[in-house]
Amino acid sequence: MITKRISLEIKDKIAYVGFGFNSTKSMTSLDVETMNELASIVEELHTKSNELTGAIFFSHIENCFLAGADINLISSLVTEAEAADKSEQGQNIYNRIEDLSIPTVVCVDGVCLGGGLELSLACNTILASNSTKTSLGLPEVKLGIIPGFGGTYRLPRKIGLPNALDMILTGKTLRADKAKRLGLVTEVYPRENLLAMAPKFFNKKESHHSLKESLKELATENFVTRKIIFQKVRESVLKKTNGFYQAPLKILDVMDSGMMKGRTSYLASEAQAFGELAISEQSKNLQHIFFMSESVKKYNGPKSIKPLPVLERGAALGAGTMGGGIAWLMADAGMHPIMKDLTVEALNLGLKQSSQNFAGALKRKKITPDEFERKQRSITAQLDYSGFKKVDLVIEAVVEIMDVKKKVFAETEKNVHLECLLTSNTSSLSVEEMSKALEYPGRFAGLHFFNPVHLMPLVEIIVHSKVSPETVEALYKWVLRVKKTPVVVKDGPGFLVNRILMPYLNEAGYLLEEGVSVKDLDAAALNFGMPMGPCRLLDEVGIDVAVKVAKVMHEGLGERAHPSKFSSLLAEKKFLGKKSAKGFYLYDEKGKVTGPNLEVEELLPSIKKKMSETDLQMRLFLPMINEAAAILKDGIVGTAEEVDLGLIFGIGFPPFRGGLLRYADSEGLDKILAALKHFSDTVDKERYLPSTYLEELVANKTSFYEKAAH
């Protein structure tokens, strides 16, 4: 029997069930048709079980076993009952796999996520390939949902409660070797040996133990012990998420209350929870981010008719923290980078940064000690241009002074080959102006990374009037290659992210001048869902850096970007933030906050102004929405999605809100406009003057996302 999506072949009394049959896609997901076919095949296996010695599940597609449920299917769900029913349908199919009287073995090569891992857990034995592409996990929590096909029921019985909670609540994925250490995977083999080795495990058919037996070593059959585990994990989740995310808490409720239940009763609770979460606004927002993230993985800009430059060797101009981070990224991607600066001290700082990044990956077991040594040693630190003729991509990260950057690029251009791409990591200076220093400006663009490079996923590719299509496309594909998220933006003050961030930071300065306390200001932002408050963020960025960027923004945007004086006052007193151990807060030698800087408190008004948290949040976030509207009006980016993607991945705008403009749409643009007009009348006319783009949206009774759709 051969079906459209799944093959079934019986050979030597063994049933081989192959996913991705006749597929032209690189990934296989569980859509409705695939699930229906799987249900039919499983029933056939039950019928023929007396004639079979076992069943082997595998994939015809290299590097992908099953990528989980089709997200489009999940996003189409409208009611709780419909979503719960879909969950129950999947559970029933997997229960039938689990209840087969013959041994079942899964051969995992590549991606095995969500419903793919849940299917594997319903089988007796999981074998995995030693490919670096092999990864196993239940990432549903990242979409704001609970694993709905029995994953929360079966995983603790396979690897123990603490390890299962860690996987399910974080959505983390495991490589094959780690999965074997945890007992999730029985054995690891080369890809080409998986199917041949699978029948050897038929005579090792494991029974599915009761909860009491499988978790005995953890003593979790003891009520008190189990309660302590869940209490500690719940405290940890609340600390990490501030209680903003529904899914992890719902997952804990289901697992905690269901641990001693039988399969039928437990799975009913899991399906109900899936139904509640899948149609929630929060899950829809997180699904929206998933689709945005997927859409940028394909380059949709102007296609080049010329061959794209091959970017094999890299160089970072300027060392220090940022240059070291960029050199690390290139080294991690196998580009054997050169890191050039003017002093040995700067080079040592850059090497220290790259080494710290690799050491962190080693500690998390993302790389081996050999990889750590090889990659760190692949960085060549030097004071001259020797070897630059072999470099294909240069990323400049020197001081933010236009004349200095122009001089560096004019000099560098003479020392590289004609196909080499030259880029600037500038955070605010005009790339259009910078390009004038080059004889061949077509191969130049901005490539703005966010600090710290190893943690921040966004990269802004800044284009100018003379940049060639092949340069933009090559850089876009390179950013994807190094596992970052690219967004192409036009030149302009602050580009995309910093242009929207500066009104937020600037307004914080004005609120402090009005008498709002640092504590209240940062608390308001944290309670909105931001990863840190504006004062803490200014310390992280560097208050002197913020002052320079604010000046550029003021010159480019006019009076609505008139900077608050407070940051300049702090910079004059050498309160520069984390890098000087003193800013709004005090820092120890490891960069951790030790408390508020009382000297800053003395510079603030003695009479404190109490404002409601809602008013503080409106004062902080309304200027961001307004500036985002102006950016769309100016064509810096073309869509609301690009704005939201930039802010989520660039400054950590709360993902559960779906993005700044999706949040604005959900609040109602008429209310946003009315609030801006109110603050324009009562606080500052220029800073809160509504964008004409926003006024047009309200007048046309449309929204940021509806406008983009048309």
C-alpha positions in Angstrom: 0.0 0.0 0.0 1.4 3.4 -1.0 -0.2 6.6 0.2 0.3 10.2 -0.8 2.4 11.3 2.2 3.4 8.2 4.1 4.8 4.9 2.6 4.0 1.5 4.1 6.2 -1.4 3.0 6.2 -4.9 4.7 9.4 -6.7 4.2 10.6 -9.8 6.0 7.6 -9.4 8.4 8.7 -5.9 9.3 6.5 -2.9 8.6 8.4 0.2 7.4 6.4 3.4 7.8 8.1 6.3 6.0 7.0 10.0 6.3 7.6 12.5 3.6 7.0 10.0 0.8 7.1 11.7 -2.6 7.5 15.1 -0.9 9.4 17.9 -2.5 9.7 19.9 0.8 12.7 19.9 3.0 10.5 19.6 6.1 7.6 17.2 6.9 4.8 18.5 9.1 1.7 16.8 10.5 -1.2 18.3 8.5 -4.8 16.9 8.5 -4.1 14.6 5.5 -0.9 13.2 7.0 -2.7 12.5 10.3 -5.5 10.8 8.5 -3.1 8.6 6.5 -1.2 7.8 9.7 -4.4 6.7 11.4 -5.3 4.3 8.5 -1.8 2.9 8.5 -1.8 2.3 12.3 -5.1 0.5 12.0 -3.6 -1.7 9.3 -0.7 -2.5 11.6 -3.2 -3.6 14.3 -5.0 -5.8 11.7 -1.7 -7.4 10.6 0.1 -7.5 13.9 0.0 -11.4 14.0 2.0 -11.5 10.8 4.6 -8.9 11.9 7.7 -9.0 14.1 7.8 -5.2 14.5 7.3 -1.8 12.9 9.9 0.9 12.1 9.0 4.5 11.6 11.4 6.7 9.6 11.5 9.6 7.1 12.3 9.6 3.4 13.6 13.2 3.9 17.2 13.7 5.0 17.7 15.9 8.0 14.0 15.8 9.0 12.0 13.1 10.7 8.9 15.2 11.6 8.9 19.0 12.3 5.7 18.7 14.3 2.1 19.8 13.7 1.4 22.2 10.8 1.4 25.7 12.4 -1.1 26.9 9.8 -3.6 24.3 11.1 -3.1 25.5 14.7 -3.5 29.2 13.6 -6.8 28.3 11.8 -8.4 27.0 15.0 -11.3 29.3 16.2 -13.0 27.7 19.2 -11.8 25.9 22.3 -13.9 22.9 21.4 -12.4 22.7 17.9 -8.9 22.9 19.2 -9.5 20.3 22.0 -11.0 18.0 19.4 -7.9 18.2 17.1 -5.7 17.4 20.1 -7.9 14.4 21.0 -7.7 13.1 17.5 -3.9 13.2 17.6 -3.8 11.6 21.0 -6.1 8.8 19.8 -3.8 8.0 16.9 -0.7 8.0 19.2 -2.5 5.9 21.7 -3.1 3.3 19.0 0.6 3.3 18.2 1.4 2.8 21.9 -1.1 0.0 22.1 0.3 -2.0 19.2 1.2 -5.6 20.3 4.4 -5.6 18.2 7.6 -3.8 19.0 7.9 -0.3 17.5 11.2 1.5 16.7 11.6 5.1 15.5 14.6 6.1 13.4 15.2 9.8 13.9 17.4 11.7 11.5 17.4 15.5 11.7 14.5 17.5 13.1 12.1 15.7 15.5 10.0 18.3 17.2 6.5 18.7 18.7 4.2 16.1 17.3 7.2 14.3 15.8 8.7 13.7 19.2 5.3 12.9 20.7 4.9 10.1 18.1 8.4 8.8 18.9 7.5 8.7 22.6 4.5 6.5 21.8 6.9 3.9 20.4 9.1 1.5 22.4 12.5 2.6 21.2 14.0 5.8 19.7 17.2 5.6 17.7 18.8 8.8 16.4 21.4 9.7 13.9 24.7 11.4 15.0 24.1 14.2 12.5 24.5 17.7 13.8 21.1 18.4 12.2 19.4 15.9 14.6 17.4 17.7 17.3 14.6 16.5 19.5 12.2 18.7 21.5 8.8 19.9 22.4 8.8 23.6 21.5 5.1 24.2 21.7 5.5 26.5 24.7 7.1 29.0 22.4 3.8 29.2 20.5 1.9 29.7 23.7 0.4 26.2 23.7 0.9 22.9 25.5 2.1 19.8 23.7 -1.2 18.3 22.7 -0.6 14.8 21.5 0.4 13.2 24.8 3.9 14.7 25.2 3.4 16.0 28.7 2.1 12.5 29.7 4.8 10.4 28.1 8.0 12.4 28.4 8.2 12.3 32.2 7.8 8.5 32.1 10.7 8.4 29.6 13.3 10.7 31.2 12.0 11.6 34.6 10.0 14.5 35.9 12.7 17.2 36.4 14.2 16.7 32.9 10.8 16.5 31.3 9.7 19.8 32.9 13.0 21.5 31.8 12.4 20.4 28.2 8.7 21.2 28.1 8.7 24.5 29.9 11.6 26.0 27.9 10.9 24.4 24.5 14.6 23.5 24.3 15.9 21.0 21.8 18.4 18.3 22.4 21.2 16.9 20.2 21.3 13.1 19.8 24.1 12.6 22.3 22.4 14.6 25.1 19.1 12.9 24.3 20.9 9.5 24.8 22.4 10.6 28.1 18.9 11.6 29.4 17.5 8.2 28.3 15.2 9.8 25.6 17.2 8.0 22.9 18.3 4.4 23.2 21.2 4.5 20.8 22.9 6.8 18.3 24.2 5.7 15.0 25.4 7.2 11.7 22.4 8.1 9.5 23.0 5.3 7.0 23.0 2.6 9.7 19.7 3.5 11.4 17.3 1.4 9.5 19.6 -1.6 9.5 20.1 -1.5 13.3 16.4 -0.9 14.1 15.3 -4.6 14.0 17.9 -5.5 16.6 15.8 -3.7 19.1 12.6 -5.7 18.5 13.6 -8.3 21.2 14.3 -5.5 23.6 10.6 -4.3 23.6 10.2 -2.1 26.7 6.9 -2.1 28.5 5.5 1.3 29.3 5.9 1.5 33.0 3.5 3.0 35.4 4.4 6.5 36.7 5.3 4.9 40.1 7.8 2.5 38.5 9.4 4.9 36.0 9.9 7.7 38.5 10.8 5.6 41.4 14.5 6.7 41.6 13.3 10.3 41.9 10.9 9.5 44.7 8.2 11.4 43.0 5.6 8.8 43.9 5.9 10.6 47.3 3.3 13.3 47.3 5.4 15.8 49.3 8.5 15.3 47.1 6.4 15.8 43.9 4.8 18.9 45.3 8.2 20.4 46.2 9.4 19.8 42.6 6.4 21.6 41.1 6.6 24.4 43.6 10.3 25.1 42.9 9.7 24.9 39.1 6.7 27.2 39.4 8.7 29.8 41.3 11.4 29.6 38.7 8.9 30.1 35.8 7.3 33.1 37.5 10.8 34.6 38.1 11.8 34.2 34.5 8.5 35.3 32.9 7.1 37.7 35.5 3.8 35.7 35.1 3.2 37.2 31.6 3.1 33.9 29.8 0.0 31.6 30.2 1.3 28.4 28.6 4.1 27.4 31.1 1.7 27.9 34.0 -1.0 25.9 32.4 1.4 23.1 31.5 2.4 23.0 35.2 -1.2 22.8 36.3 -1.9 19.9 33.9 1.2 18.0 34.8 0.9 18.6 38.6 -2.7 17.6 38.9 -2.4 14.7 36.4 0.7 12.9 37.6 -1.1 10.1 39.3 -4.0 9.9 36.8 -4.4 7.2 34.2 -3.8 7.8 30.5 -7.4 8.5 29.5 -8.1 11.0 32.3 -4.7 12.7 31.9 -4.9 13.2 28.2 -8.4 14.6 28.5 -6.9 17.4 30.7 -4.1 17.9 28.2 -6.5 18.3 25.3 -8.7 20.7 27.3 -5.7 22.8 28.1 -4.6 22.8 24.5 -8.0 24.0 23.5 -7.9 26.9 25.9 -4.4 28.0 25.0 -4.5 27.5 21.2 -7.2 30.1 20.6 -5.9 32.6 23.2 -4.8 36.1 22.1 -1.3 35.4 23.5 -0.9 32.2 21.5 -2.1 34.0 18.4 0.5 36.7 19.0 3.3 34.1 19.4 2.1 32.3 16.3 2.2 35.6 14.5 5.9 36.0 15.5 6.6 32.5 14.3 5.2 33.2 10.9 7.1 36.5 10.7 10.4 34.7 11.6 9.8 32.1 9.0 9.0 34.7 6.3 12.4 36.4 6.6 14.2 33.1 6.0 13.6 33.7 2.3 15.0 36.7 0.5 12.2 38.6 -1.2 14.1 41.7 -2.3 15.3 42.7 -5.8 17.1 39.7 -7.4 20.5 40.2 -8.8 21.2 39.2 -12.4 24.9 38.9 -11.6 26.4 36.0 -9.6 26.4 36.7 -5.9 29.8 37.3 -4.1 31.0 34.3 -2.3 31.6 35.2 1.4 34.1 32.7 2.7 36.7 34.8 4.6 35.9 37.6 7.0 37.5 40.6 8.8 36.4 42.8 11.6 37.8 46.4 11.5 38.0 47.5 15.1 38.3 45.2 18.0 36.9 45.9 21.5 33.6 44.4 22.7 31.7 44.8 19.4 34.6 43.9 17.1 35.3 40.9 19.2 31.7 39.8 19.1 31.7 40.2 15.3 35.0 38.2 15.0 33.4 35.5 17.2 30.4 35.3 14.9 32.6 34.9 11.8 34.9 32.4 13.5 31.8 30.4 14.6 30.7 30.3 11.0 34.1 29.0 9.9 35.3 32.2 8.2 38.8 32.3 9.8 38.4 36.0 10.4 41.1 38.7 10.8 40.5 41.2 13.5 42.4 44.5 13.0 42.8 47.5 15.3 45.4 50.2 16.1 46.5 48.9 19.5 47.4 45.6 21.1 45.2 46.5 24.1 42.1 46.8 21.8 43.0 43.5 20.1 43.3 41.8 23.5 39.9 43.1 24.5 38.4 41.8 21.3 40.0 38.3 21.8 38.8 38.3 25.4 35.2 38.9 24.1 35.3 36.2 21.5 36.8 33.8 24.0 34.1 34.5 26.5 31.5 33.8 23.9 33.0 30.5 23.0 33.5 29.6 26.6 29.8 30.2 27.2 28.9 27.8 24.4 31.3 25.3 25.8 29.8 25.5 29.2 26.3 24.9 27.7 27.8 22.0 25.8 26.9 23.6 22.4 30.5 23.0 21.3 33.3 20.6 22.3 36.6 21.6 23.9 38.3 20.9 20.5 35.9 23.2 18.7 36.5 25.9 21.3 40.2 25.8 20.7 39.9 25.5 16.9 37.4 28.3 16.5 39.1 30.7 18.9 42.5 30.1 17.3 41.0 30.8 13.8 40.8 34.5 14.7 43.9 36.4 13.6 44.5 39.6 15.6 46.7 42.1 13.9 47.6 45.8 13.5 47.9 46.0 9.7 46.2 45.0 6.5 48.2 41.8 5.7 45.9 39.1 4.4 43.1 41.4 3.6 43.4 40.6 -0.1 41.9 37.2 0.7 39.0 38.6 2.6 35.4 38.5 1.1 33.5 40.5 3.8 34.7 43.3 6.0 32.6 44.6 8.9 33.8 47.9 10.4 33.2 48.6 14.1 35.3 51.6 14.8 34.4 54.7 16.8 31.1 56.4 15.8 32.7 59.5 14.1 31.9 60.0 10.4 35.3 61.4 9.4 37.0 58.4 11.0 34.8 55.9 9.4 35.3 57.5 5.9 39.0 57.5 6.4 39.0 53.8 7.4 36.9 52.7 4.4 39.0 54.7 1.9 42.1 53.0 3.3 40.5 49.5 3.5 39.2 49.7 -0.1 42.8 49.8 -1.3 43.7 46.6 0.6 40.9 44.3 -0.5 39.9 42.5 -3.8 37.3 44.0 -6.0 34.6 41.5 -5.1 35.0 42.1 -1.3 31.9 43.5 0.4 32.6 46.4 2.8 30.0 47.1 5.6 29.7 49.4 8.6 28.3 48.4 12.0 27.2 52.0 12.6 24.2 52.4 14.9 23.2 55.9 13.7 25.5 57.5 11.1 24.4 57.9 7.5 25.6 55.0 5.3 24.7 57.2 2.3 27.3 59.8 3.5 29.7 57.0 4.3 29.5 55.5 0.8 30.9 58.7 -0.6 34.4 57.7 0.7 34.5 54.7 -1.6 35.5 54.3 -5.2 33.0 51.4 -5.6 30.0 52.2 -3.4 27.9 49.4 -4.9 29.6 46.9 -2.7 29.1 48.8 0.5 26.1 48.7 3.0 25.4 49.1 6.6 25.4 45.9 8.7 24.2 46.9 12.1 24.5 44.3 14.9 23.1 44.7 18.3 25.1 44.3 21.5 25.9 41.7 22.7 26.4 40.1 19.3 26.2 36.5 20.5 22.8 37.0 22.2 20.9 39.6 20.0 19.4 37.9 16.9 18.6 41.0 14.8 20.9 42.5 12.1 19.8 45.6 10.2 21.0 45.7 6.6 21.1 49.4 5.7 20.9 50.3 2.0 21.8 53.5 0.2 21.2 54.9 -3.3 24.2 53.3 -5.0 24.2 49.8 -3.3 24.0 47.0 -5.8 21.2 44.3 -5.6 23.8 41.5 -5.4 25.4 43.2 -2.4 22.1 43.3 -0.5 21.1 39.7 -1.5 24.5 38.3 -0.6 24.5 40.1 2.8 20.9 38.9 3.5 21.8 35.3 2.8 25.0 35.6 4.9 23.1 36.9 7.9 20.8 33.9 7.6 23.8 31.7 7.3 25.2 32.9 10.6 21.8 32.2 12.2 20.7 35.8 12.7 17.5 37.6 11.6 17.9 40.1 8.8 15.8 43.1 8.1 16.5 45.5 5.2 16.1 49.1 6.0 16.7 52.4 4.2 19.1 55.0 5.4 17.8 57.5 7.9 18.5 58.8 11.4 18.7 55.7 13.8 17.6 53.4 10.9 14.7 51.3 12.3 15.3 50.0 15.8 17.2 52.9 17.3 14.9 55.5 15.7 12.0 53.9 17.6 13.9 53.2 20.7 15.2 56.8 21.2 11.8 58.4 21.8 11.3 55.7 24.6 14.6 56.5 26.2 14.3 60.2 25.7 10.8 60.3 27.3 12.3 58.5 30.3 14.7 61.4 30.7 11.9 63.9 30.6 9.9 61.9 33.1 12.9 61.8 35.5 13.2 65.6 35.1 9.5 65.9 36.0 10.1 64.1 39.3 9.3 60.4 38.5 11.6 58.1 40.4 14.0 55.7 38.6 12.4 52.8 40.5 8.9 53.7 39.4 10.0 54.3 35.8 11.8 51.0 35.4 9.0 49.1 37.2 6.4 50.5 34.8 8.3 49.2 31.8 9.0 45.8 33.4 5.3 45.4 34.3 4.5 46.1 30.6 6.7 43.2 29.7 10.0 44.8 28.7 13.1 42.8 29.5 14.5 45.8 31.4 13.4 49.4 32.2 14.6 52.4 30.3 17.1 53.5 33.0 18.6 50.0 33.2 18.7 49.9 29.4 20.6 53.2 29.2 23.2 51.8 31.6 23.5 48.8 29.3 23.8 50.8 26.1 26.2 53.4 27.7 24.8 56.8 28.6 27.5 58.6 26.6 26.6 56.5 23.5 22.9 57.3 24.0 23.8 61.0 24.2 25.6 60.9 20.8 22.8 59.0 19.2 20.2 61.4 20.6 22.1 64.3 19.0 22.1 62.6 15.6 18.4 61.9 15.9 17.7 65.5 16.9 19.7 66.8 13.9 17.9 64.5 11.6 14.3 64.5 12.9 13.9 68.0 14.4 12.2 69.2 17.5 10.1 66.0 18.2 13.5 64.4 19.0 14.8 67.2 21.2 16.9 65.3 23.7 16.3 65.4 27.5 19.2 67.1 29.3 19.4 64.5 32.0 21.5 61.9 30.1 24.0 64.6 29.2 24.3 65.6 32.8 25.0 62.0 33.8 27.6 61.7 31.0 29.4 64.9 32.2 29.7 63.4 35.7 31.1 60.2 34.2 28.1 58.1 35.1 28.3 56.1 31.9 26.5 53.0 33.0 27.6 49.4 33.2 31.0 50.0 31.5 32.0 52.6 34.2 30.4 50.6 37.0 28.2 53.6 37.7 25.1 54.8 35.9 21.5 54.8 37.2 22.7 51.7 39.0 25.9 50.5 40.5 27.7 47.4 39.1 30.3 44.9 40.4 33.3 43.7 38.5 31.1 41.0 36.8 28.7 43.6 35.6 25.9 42.7 38.0 23.7 45.3 39.6 24.5 45.9 43.2 21.9 48.6 43.9 20.8 52.1 42.9 23.3 54.9 42.4 22.4 57.3 45.2 24.5 60.1 43.5 22.0 60.0 40.6 19.1 60.3 43.0 20.7 63.6 44.3 20.5 65.0 40.7 16.8 64.4 40.4 14.1 66.7 41.7 13.6 66.4 45.5 9.9 66.5 45.2 8.8 63.2 43.7 6.0 63.0 41.2 3.6 60.1 41.5 2.0 58.9 38.3 -0.1 55.9 37.7 1.6 53.0 36.1 -0.7 53.2 33.1 0.2 56.8 32.5 3.9 56.1 32.8 3.5 53.3 30.2 1.5 55.5 27.9 4.2 58.2 28.1 6.9 55.7 27.3 5.3 53.6 24.5 3.0 56.1 22.7 6.1 58.0 21.2 7.4 54.6 20.0 4.1 53.9 18.2 4.1 57.4 16.7 7.7 57.1 15.5 7.0 53.7 14.0 4.1 55.3 12.0 6.5 58.0 10.8 9.0 55.3 9.7 6.3 53.7 7.6 5.4 57.1 6.1 9.1 57.7 5.3 9.5 54.2 3.7 12.4 53.2 6.0 10.7 49.8 5.9 7.6 48.8 4.0 5.5 46.8 6.4 4.2 46.6 10.0 5.7 43.1 10.2 9.2 44.4 9.6 8.8 47.0 12.4 7.5 44.4 14.9 10.2 41.9 14.0 12.9 44.5 14.4 11.7 45.6 17.8 11.1 42.1 19.2 14.5 40.8 18.1 16.3 44.1 18.4 15.2 45.4 21.9 13.2 42.5 23.3 9.8 44.1 22.9 7.4 41.7 24.7 6.7 38.8 22.3 3.4 38.0 24.1 2.1 41.3 22.8 2.9 40.3 19.2 5.0 43.4 18.4 4.6 47.1 18.9 2.2 47.7 16.0 0.2 44.6 16.5 -0.2 45.8 20.1 -1.3 49.2 18.9 -3.8 47.7 16.5 -5.3 45.6 19.4 -5.6 48.7 21.6 -7.4 50.6 18.8 -5.6 53.3 16.8 -8.4 55.8 17.5 -7.6 55.5 21.2 -3.8 55.7 20.5 -4.4 58.9 18.4 -6.6 60.5 21.1 -4.0 59.8 23.8 -1.2 61.3 21.6 -3.3 64.5 21.1 -4.0 64.6 24.8 -0.3 64.5 25.7 0.5 66.9 22.8 -1.8 69.4 24.5 -0.7 68.7 28.1 2.9 67.6 28.0 4.8 68.7 24.9 3.3 69.7 21.5 6.2 68.5 19.3 7.2 65.2 21.0 3.6 64.0 21.0 2.4 65.5 17.7 0.6 62.6 15.9 2.1 61.3 12.7 0.1 62.1 9.6 0.4 58.3 8.7 -1.4 57.4 12.0 -4.1 60.1 11.4 -4.7 58.7 7.9 -5.1 55.2 9.3 -7.7 56.4 11.8 -9.5 58.5 9.2 -9.7 55.5 6.9 -10.8 53.2 9.8 -8.0 50.8 9.1 -5.0 49.5 11.1 -1.2 49.1 10.6 -1.6 45.5 9.6 -4.7 46.0 7.5 -2.9 48.7 5.6 0.1 46.4 5.0 -2.2 43.7 3.7 -3.5 46.0 1.0 
